[in-house]
Amino acid sequence: MKLKKMTAVLGATALVVSCLGGCGSGKDESASASKTTAKSAEDVDLSEKVDISIGGLSLFDSSTTTWPTEVIKEVEKKYNCNITIKPYDQESLNLDLSGGNTTDIVQIADDNIDGVLKGKHAVNLLDYKNIAPNIFSDEMDYRNTIMQNFKSDGKDTQYFVTPHVVTENAENNYGSVLQYGYVVRWDLYKQIGCPEINNDDDYIEALKEMKKIYPKTEDGEETYAMSAYNDSGLHAYFFKGCLGEGYLNLEDGLYVQDGKTNDLLVDIYDKDENVKTPFWSGVEFYNKLYKEGLLDPDNFITQGEDLTEKYTKGQYLGGTVSWFYGTYNTNNKGTDKEYIVLPSKLGWVNEPNRAGWTGKYLFVSSHSPNVERAVMVLDYLQSSEFARTAESGIEGRWEKGDDGKPYLTEDTINMKVDGSRADEWKASGISDSGMDNLVGWDYNNVLSDGGLVSLWNDEDVMKSSLTAAEKEFCKQFDVDLPSDLLKNRIEDGTSMDLSESDPAIRMCLATIPKNITRIDSNCIEIIKNALPSLVQAKSDEDFKSAKEALLQQLADAGVDESIEWWQDAWETSKSSIDKLESK
């Protein structure tokens, strides 16, 4: 998740990685077959300081940010190493895999699993079990069982771990503010009377009214409702529909998961006019924005970084997610001009990720010159201790009361809410979104001291750390926290959370055959090319005509074969998990 945060079950790049997997590395590959001789982590010699690099498809570049943070310094000190983070894209990952030159620890997506296994690029973590007590703790049993049965290549092997595992001791928590839903500029929304927003049409009417009173920014820049982001394929369209209709996305949008029944839904290919599937719901929403003159004219060329720039300038009146705001809210802290999220039908909370986040897999490279040390670092990233540190800060940023329960210090809370301490906050490394994909325990797990991993999710702390705009929001709607709006809607059945979903189904799908990958990849390109005619349709008739033309193109591209495979694979995955859990 987070976007940024679901499983990537589709992509032609998987073929590339698989091909690369058989290439020679040019390095000594004996590490992959070695085993630690240490009986425990305490037996490993840490006297020599080493460099440990971590690279991934969903990671940031440590050379471009405040680094190392307090959180990372603790890890470096503990394992006598220097840690750096390297971002990968598919091309650079494929290149490093083919040359046996990856970082010591690597984070990949589903598409890359097969290539990593065939190329023997990952060490078998079971060979290092003696020095990896956190990876193989009781709390990780379910995740490990999934990894060994569905993300491996034989008996007695486990190569991968996942972040944000939800344990049996986790509690439901909605957080303080929502991250997904209907984004509004609080000051503008307030000026139009805070109208109730229950669906997309309500939202568009509110955006129209906000545009009337704020047509340009203070700097004279034109304002718009929002824009799609085009560096994540079709995501902007079907994800908007998932939020509005109550489905979980599978990253590519061709298929989605019903959040209540856990059935697979044919999304883009669906012709049933009585069913509002996510992709078509999302495309219709963007089309309505276009017809109202609210859509950014750069909609089809905008990338995530462009969104961030325009949000920072205050050019957007709305949106679907919070992670593109840039520095806008920080710059306007203490005023009523902040972006705030109102609930949609789907609230992306309380997902029971017992096997961790899908599409986010970490392994230790068999080409690493320091396999033991890398395993120990990865193991620590999987610990409850590190999770608490990453989410709540090093000890001293939080303390234990007389009752033994942990709490954040007033100074730590102040550091977060005080805009003048922004640099200090960054240097602390607390709740650093760039680290999310490396943290083994989920935010809402309860630790042995009785406190949550994220002490920020304590209700009293959440209340005390609200901004001025968020406090106004709560007063307007008579709630204690902005997220209470979603909580109340879930309780009365208006919205839904993910508590009944089973994300492990997505994780345990079979490897996509080459013929299906070709069909799906071709269909995605066909859909991308058709988007302008759909979004910019000037009438309902034009939209219907463009939709029919696209569906015919997809039929000609062999979608029936894809649908059959996906439906069979989905049911097989569900059945396999049921059998595994019944043992």
C-alpha positions in Angstrom: 0.0 0.0 0.0 -0.4 1.0 0.2 -0.5 2.1 -4.1 1.2 2.4 -4.0 0.9 0.1 -2.1 -1.0 -3.9 -4.0 0.3 -7.0 -5.8 1.8 -6.7 -9.3 0.5 -9.9 -10.9 1.1 -8.9 -14.4 3.8 -7.6 -16.7 5.9 -8.5 -19.7 9.0 -7.7 -17.7 8.7 -11.1 -16.0 9.7 -12.7 -19.2 12.9 -10.6 -19.4 13.8 -11.5 -15.8 13.2 -15.2 -16.4 15.5 -15.1 -19.4 18.2 -13.3 -17.5 17.9 -15.8 -14.7 19.9 -18.4 -16.6 22.8 -16.0 -17.4 26.2 -16.3 -15.7 26.8 -13.9 -12.9 30.5 -13.4 -13.2 30.7 -13.7 -9.5 31.2 -16.5 -7.0 27.7 -18.0 -6.5 28.8 -20.3 -3.7 27.0 -18.2 -1.2 23.7 -19.4 -2.4 24.6 -23.0 -1.4 26.4 -22.1 1.9 25.0 -22.3 5.4 25.9 -20.4 8.5 28.0 -22.2 11.0 26.9 -20.0 13.8 24.6 -21.5 16.4 23.0 -18.1 17.0 23.3 -14.5 16.0 25.6 -13.9 19.0 28.2 -16.2 17.5 28.6 -14.2 14.3 31.8 -12.1 14.2 30.8 -8.4 13.7 34.2 -6.9 14.3 34.7 -5.9 10.7 32.6 -3.0 9.5 30.9 -3.7 6.2 28.7 -2.0 3.6 25.1 -3.3 3.3 23.1 -2.1 0.4 19.3 -2.4 0.0 17.7 -2.0 -3.4 14.1 -2.3 -4.5 11.4 -1.4 -7.0 9.4 0.4 -4.3 12.3 2.1 -2.4 13.8 5.6 -2.4 17.4 6.8 -3.0 19.2 7.4 0.3 21.7 9.7 -1.4 18.9 12.2 -2.1 17.4 12.5 1.3 18.3 13.0 5.0 20.5 9.9 5.6 21.2 8.1 7.8 18.3 8.9 10.1 18.3 8.2 13.8 16.4 5.0 13.0 19.0 3.7 10.5 21.9 4.8 12.7 20.6 2.4 15.3 20.7 -0.5 12.8 24.2 0.4 11.6 25.4 0.5 15.2 23.8 -2.8 16.1 25.4 -4.6 13.1 28.5 -2.6 12.5 27.7 -1.6 9.0 26.9 1.3 6.7 23.5 1.0 5.1 22.5 2.6 1.7 19.2 2.4 -0.2 19.1 2.1 -4.0 15.9 2.4 -6.1 15.4 0.0 -8.9 13.2 0.1 -12.0 12.6 -3.0 -14.0 15.4 -2.3 -16.4 18.1 -1.6 -13.8 16.9 -4.6 -11.8 17.1 -6.9 -14.8 20.6 -5.6 -15.6 21.9 -6.2 -12.1 20.3 -9.6 -11.8 21.9 -10.7 -15.1 25.3 -9.5 -13.9 25.0 -10.9 -10.4 25.5 -7.4 -9.2 22.5 -6.6 -7.1 22.4 -4.9 -3.7 22.9 -7.2 -0.7 19.2 -7.1 0.1 16.6 -6.8 -2.7 12.9 -5.9 -2.8 10.9 -7.1 -5.9 7.4 -7.6 -7.1 5.5 -10.8 -8.1 6.6 -10.5 -11.7 10.2 -11.0 -10.7 9.8 -14.1 -8.5 10.2 -16.7 -11.2 13.4 -15.1 -12.6 15.0 -14.8 -9.2 14.3 -18.4 -8.4 15.5 -19.7 -11.8 18.6 -17.6 -11.7 19.4 -18.7 -8.1 19.8 -15.1 -7.0 18.5 -15.5 -3.5 19.9 -17.4 -0.5 17.7 -20.0 1.2 16.9 -18.3 4.5 16.2 -21.6 6.2 20.0 -22.2 5.9 20.4 -19.2 8.1 17.6 -19.9 10.5 20.0 -19.9 13.5 20.8 -16.2 13.0 17.3 -15.1 11.9 15.1 -15.5 15.0 12.8 -12.7 13.9 12.1 -14.0 10.4 11.2 -17.4 11.9 9.4 -16.2 15.0 6.0 -17.7 15.9 4.3 -14.5 14.7 5.6 -15.0 11.2 4.5 -18.7 10.9 1.6 -18.0 8.5 3.7 -15.7 6.3 6.5 -18.2 6.2 4.2 -21.1 5.3 2.9 -19.0 2.4 6.4 -18.2 1.2 7.6 -21.8 1.5 4.5 -23.2 -0.3 3.8 -20.6 -3.0 6.9 -18.5 -3.5 9.6 -21.2 -3.5 11.0 -23.8 -5.8 11.1 -26.9 -3.6 11.0 -28.6 -0.3 12.8 -27.0 2.7 13.4 -23.6 1.0 12.3 -20.1 1.8 13.8 -17.2 -0.1 11.5 -14.3 0.6 10.0 -12.3 3.4 7.3 -9.6 3.3 6.7 -6.3 5.1 3.8 -5.4 7.3 2.7 -8.8 8.6 -0.5 -8.5 10.6 -0.3 -10.8 13.6 -3.0 -12.3 15.8 -2.5 -9.5 18.3 -3.3 -6.7 15.8 -6.2 -4.4 16.5 -8.5 -2.6 14.1 -7.5 1.0 13.8 -8.5 3.7 11.4 -5.6 6.0 12.1 -6.1 9.8 12.6 -6.8 11.0 9.1 -7.8 9.1 6.0 -5.3 8.4 3.2 -7.8 7.4 0.4 -11.2 8.8 -0.6 -12.5 12.2 -1.7 -9.8 14.8 -1.3 -10.9 18.4 -0.6 -9.2 21.7 0.2 -10.7 22.3 3.6 -10.9 26.1 3.3 -12.8 25.8 0.0 -15.0 23.0 1.1 -15.9 24.9 4.2 -16.8 28.0 2.1 -19.3 26.0 0.0 -21.0 24.8 3.2 -19.4 21.3 3.7 -22.0 19.5 1.5 -22.5 15.8 2.2 -20.5 13.6 -0.3 -21.8 10.1 -0.7 -20.8 9.3 -4.3 -18.9 10.6 -7.3 -21.7 12.8 -8.5 -21.9 14.6 -5.1 -18.1 15.0 -5.2 -18.2 16.5 -8.7 -20.8 19.0 -7.7 -18.6 20.1 -4.7 -15.6 20.4 -7.0 -17.6 22.6 -9.4 -18.6 24.9 -6.5 -15.0 25.1 -5.2 -13.7 25.9 -8.7 -16.2 28.9 -8.9 -14.7 30.5 -5.8 -11.1 29.6 -6.5 -10.5 29.6 -10.2 -6.8 30.5 -9.9 -4.2 30.3 -7.2 -2.7 33.3 -5.4 0.1 33.1 -8.0 -2.3 33.2 -10.9 -2.1 29.5 -11.8 -5.2 27.9 -13.2 -6.9 25.4 -10.8 -8.4 22.0 -11.6 -10.2 19.3 -9.8 -7.5 16.8 -10.3 -5.5 14.8 -12.9 -4.6 11.2 -13.5 -1.1 10.0 -13.0 0.4 8.1 -15.9 3.5 6.5 -14.4 1.4 3.6 -12.9 -0.3 2.3 -16.0 -4.1 2.3 -15.7 -4.0 2.6 -11.9 -5.4 6.1 -11.6 -8.6 5.0 -13.4 -9.4 1.6 -11.8 -8.2 2.6 -8.4 -10.6 5.5 -8.3 -13.3 3.0 -9.2 -12.2 0.6 -6.5 -12.6 3.3 -3.9 -16.0 4.2 -5.2 -17.4 0.7 -5.8 -15.8 -1.3 -3.0 -13.2 -3.6 -4.7 -9.5 -4.4 -4.2 -7.2 -3.7 -7.2 -4.7 -6.2 -8.6 -2.4 -3.5 -9.9 -3.1 -3.8 -13.6 -6.9 -3.3 -13.4 -7.9 -6.1 -15.7 -9.3 -8.0 -12.7 -10.2 -7.0 -9.2 -11.1 -8.7 -6.0 -14.5 -8.3 -4.2 -13.7 -7.1 -0.8 -16.6 -8.9 0.8 -16.8 -12.3 -1.0 -13.1 -12.5 -2.1 -14.3 -13.5 -5.6 -12.5 -12.4 -8.7 -14.3 -9.8 -10.8 -13.6 -9.3 -14.5 -13.1 -5.5 -14.5 -12.3 -3.8 -17.8 -13.7 -6.7 -19.9 -17.1 -6.7 -18.1 -20.1 -5.9 -20.4 -22.9 -6.2 -17.8 -24.5 -2.7 -17.7 -26.1 -3.6 -14.4 -22.6 -4.0 -12.7 -20.5 -0.9 -12.2 -16.9 -2.3 -12.3 -14.0 -0.2 -11.0 -12.3 0.7 -14.3 -15.5 1.8 -16.0 -16.6 3.7 -12.9 -13.2 5.5 -12.8 -13.2 6.3 -16.5 -16.8 7.7 -16.3 -15.7 9.8 -13.3 -12.8 11.4 -15.3 -15.1 11.8 -18.3 -17.6 13.8 -16.1 -14.7 16.0 -14.9 -13.7 16.6 -18.5 -17.2 17.6 -19.5 -17.4 20.0 -16.6 -14.1 21.6 -17.5 -12.6 20.4 -14.2 -10.0 18.0 -15.5 -6.4 19.1 -15.9 -5.7 19.4 -19.6 -2.3 17.7 -19.0 -4.2 14.6 -17.8 -2.7 12.2 -20.2 0.9 13.2 -19.8 1.0 13.9 -16.0 3.4 11.8 -13.9 3.4 11.4 -10.2 6.1 14.1 -9.8 3.9 16.5 -11.8 1.0 15.9 -9.5 3.2 16.6 -6.5 4.4 19.9 -8.0 0.8 21.1 -8.7 -0.5 20.0 -5.3 2.4 21.9 -3.7 1.3 25.0 -5.7 -2.4 24.5 -4.6 -3.6 23.9 -8.2 -5.8 20.9 -7.4 -9.0 21.1 -5.6 -9.4 17.4 -5.0 -8.0 13.9 -5.6 -8.1 10.3 -4.4 -5.0 9.7 -2.3 -2.8 11.7 0.1 0.7 10.8 -1.0 0.9 13.4 -3.8 0.4 16.4 -1.6 4.1 17.3 -1.6 4.9 20.0 0.9 1.5 21.8 0.5 0.0 20.7 3.9 3.3 21.3 5.7 3.6 24.8 4.1 0.0 25.6 5.2 0.2 24.0 8.7 -1.7 26.1 11.2 -4.1 27.5 8.6 -7.4 26.2 7.2 -6.0 25.6 3.7 -4.9 22.0 4.1 -6.0 19.0 2.0 -8.3 16.6 3.9 -9.8 13.3 2.8 -13.5 12.4 3.1 -14.5 8.8 3.1 -15.6 6.9 -0.1 -17.3 3.5 -0.2 -14.1 1.6 0.4 -11.9 2.6 3.3 -8.5 1.1 2.8 -8.0 0.1 6.4 -8.0 -3.1 8.6 -6.7 -5.3 5.8 -5.7 -8.6 7.5 -2.3 -9.0 5.8 -1.3 -12.2 7.7 1.2 -13.0 5.0 2.3 -9.3 4.7 1.9 -6.9 1.9 1.4 -8.5 -1.5 3.8 -7.6 -4.3 6.6 -6.6 -1.9 9.2 -9.4 -1.5 12.6 -9.1 0.2 15.5 -11.4 -0.3 19.2 -11.6 0.5 21.3 -11.8 -2.7 23.3 -14.9 -3.2 25.9 -12.6 -4.8 26.4 -10.6 -1.7 29.9 -10.6 -0.3 28.4 -10.4 3.2 25.6 -12.8 3.2 25.6 -13.5 7.0 25.5 -9.8 7.8 22.8 -9.1 5.2 20.7 -11.9 6.6 21.1 -10.4 10.1 20.1 -6.9 8.9 17.1 -8.3 7.1 16.2 -10.3 10.1 16.3 -7.2 12.3 14.1 -5.3 9.8 11.6 -8.1 10.4 11.6 -7.6 14.2 9.0 -6.0 16.4 11.8 -3.9 17.9 12.7 -2.4 14.6 9.0 -1.8 13.7 8.5 0.2 16.9 11.7 2.2 16.2 10.7 2.8 12.6 7.2 3.9 13.4 7.7 5.6 16.8 11.4 6.6 17.0 14.4 5.4 18.9 14.0 5.0 22.7 14.0 8.4 24.2 11.5 9.6 21.6 9.1 7.3 23.5 9.2 6.1 27.1 7.5 3.7 29.4 5.1 4.8 32.1 4.8 3.5 35.6 2.4 0.8 34.2 5.1 -0.4 31.8 3.2 0.7 28.7 5.0 2.9 26.2 4.0 6.4 25.2 5.4 9.1 22.9 7.1 12.0 24.7 5.5 15.5 24.4 8.7 16.6 22.7 8.3 14.0 20.0 4.7 14.9 19.4 5.6 18.6 19.2 8.4 17.8 16.8 5.9 16.3 14.4 3.3 19.1 14.5 5.7 22.0 14.7 6.5 23.1 11.2 9.7 24.9 12.3 11.1 21.5 13.4 10.6 19.8 10.0 14.3 19.2 9.5 14.6 17.6 12.9 11.5 15.4 12.1 13.1 14.2 8.9 16.4 13.4 10.6 14.6 11.3 13.2 13.4 8.8 10.6 10.1 8.4 12.4 7.2 7.1 10.2 9.3 7.6 7.1 7.1 6.5 4.2 10.2 5.6 2.2 11.0 2.8 4.8 7.5 1.3 4.7 8.4 -1.6 2.4 11.2 -2.7 4.8 9.3 -2.9 8.1 8.3 -6.5 8.9 5.5 -5.8 11.5 2.3 -3.9 10.7 1.5 -0.6 12.4 -1.4 -1.9 14.4 0.2 -5.0 15.9 0.3 -5.0 19.7 3.7 -5.7 21.2 4.6 -7.5 24.4 4.7 -4.2 26.3 1.0 -3.7 25.5 1.6 -0.8 23.1 1.1 -0.6 19.4 3.9 -0.7 16.9 2.9 2.8 15.9 2.4 4.7 19.1 1.0 7.5 16.9 -2.1 5.4 16.6 -2.9 5.8 20.3 -6.2 7.7 20.4 -5.0 10.4 22.8 -1.9 11.0 20.7 -3.9 11.2 17.5 -6.2 13.8 19.1 -3.3 15.8 20.4 -1.4 15.9 17.1 -4.3 17.2 14.9 -3.6 20.3 12.8 -5.7 23.4 13.0 -7.6 22.4 9.9 -8.2 18.9 11.1 -9.6 20.3 14.4 -12.0 22.5 12.5 -13.0 19.5 10.5 -13.8 17.5 13.6 -15.8 20.3 15.1 -17.8 20.7 11.9 -18.7 17.0 11.8 -18.9 16.4 15.6 -16.2 13.7 15.7 -13.0 13.2 17.7 -10.9 12.3 14.7 -11.3 12.9 11.0 -11.1 9.1 10.5 -14.2 8.7 12.7 -16.3 9.7 9.6 -15.2 6.5 7.9 -15.6 4.4 11.1 -19.1 5.6 11.5 -20.0 4.9 7.9 -18.6 1.4 8.2 -20.7 0.8 11.3 -23.9 1.9 9.6 -23.0 0.0 6.3 -22.5 3.0 4.1 -18.8 2.3 3.6 -16.7 -0.9 4.1 -13.2 -1.7 5.3 -11.1 -4.6 4.3 -11.5 -6.8 7.4 -13.3 -9.5 5.4 -10.8 -9.6 2.6 -8.1 -12.3 2.1 -5.1 -10.7 0.4 -3.2 -14.0 0.5 -5.3 -15.2 -2.5 -3.5 -12.6 -4.7 -0.1 -13.7 -3.2 -0.6 -17.4 -4.0 -1.7 -17.1 -7.6 0.2 -19.4 -10.1 2.9 -17.9 -12.3 1.2 -16.3 -15.3 1.9 -18.4 -18.5 3.6 -16.6 -21.4 0.5 -16.7 -23.7 -1.6 -15.0 -21.0 1.1 -12.4 -20.3 1.2 -11.6 -24.0 -2.6 -11.2 -24.2 -2.9 -9.1 -21.0 0.1 -6.9 -21.9 -1.4 -6.3 -25.4 -4.8 -5.5 -23.9 -3.3 -2.9 -21.5 -1.7 -1.1 -24.4 -5.0 -1.2 -26.3 -6.8 0.3 -23.3 -4.1 3.0 -22.8 -4.5 4.1 -26.5 -8.3 4.2 -26.1 -8.3 6.3 -22.9 -8.4 9.8 -24.6 -11.5 8.9 -26.7 -13.2 7.7 -23.5 -12.2 10.4 -21.1 -12.7 13.2 -23.7 -16.1 11.9 -25.0 -18.3 14.9 -25.4 -21.6 13.1 -24.8 -23.0 9.9 -23.3 -23.5 8.6 -26.8 -19.9 9.2 -27.7 -18.7 7.5 -24.5 -20.9 4.5 -25.2 -19.6 4.2 -28.8 -15.9 4.5 -27.6 -16.6 1.8 -24.9 -18.1 -0.6 -27.4 -15.2 -0.1 -29.8 -12.7 -0.8 -27.0 -14.5 -3.9 -25.9 -14.5 -5.2 -29.4 -10.8 -4.6 -29.7 -10.2 -6.5 -26.5 -12.3 -9.4 -27.7 -10.3 -9.5 -30.9 -7.1 -9.6 -28.8 -8.2 -12.9 -27.1 -9.6 -11.7 -23.7 -11.7 -14.9 -23.4 -8.6 -17.0 -23.0 -7.2 -14.6 -20.4 -10.5 -14.6 -18.5 -10.6 -18.4 -18.4 -7.1 -18.7 -17.1 -7.5 -16.0 -14.4 -10.8 -17.4 -13.1 -9.3 -20.9 -12.9 -6.1 -19.6 -11.3 -8.0 -17.6 -8.7 -10.2 -20.5 -7.7 -7.2 -22.7 -7.4 -5.4 -20.2 -5.2 -8.5 -19.9 -2.9 -8.8 -23.7 -2.7 -5.0 -24.1 -2.0 -5.2 -21.6 0.9 -8.2 -23.3 2.3 -6.5 -26.6 2.3 -3.3 -25.1 3.9 -5.3 -23.5 6.6 -7.3 -26.6 7.4 -4.2 -28.7 8.2 
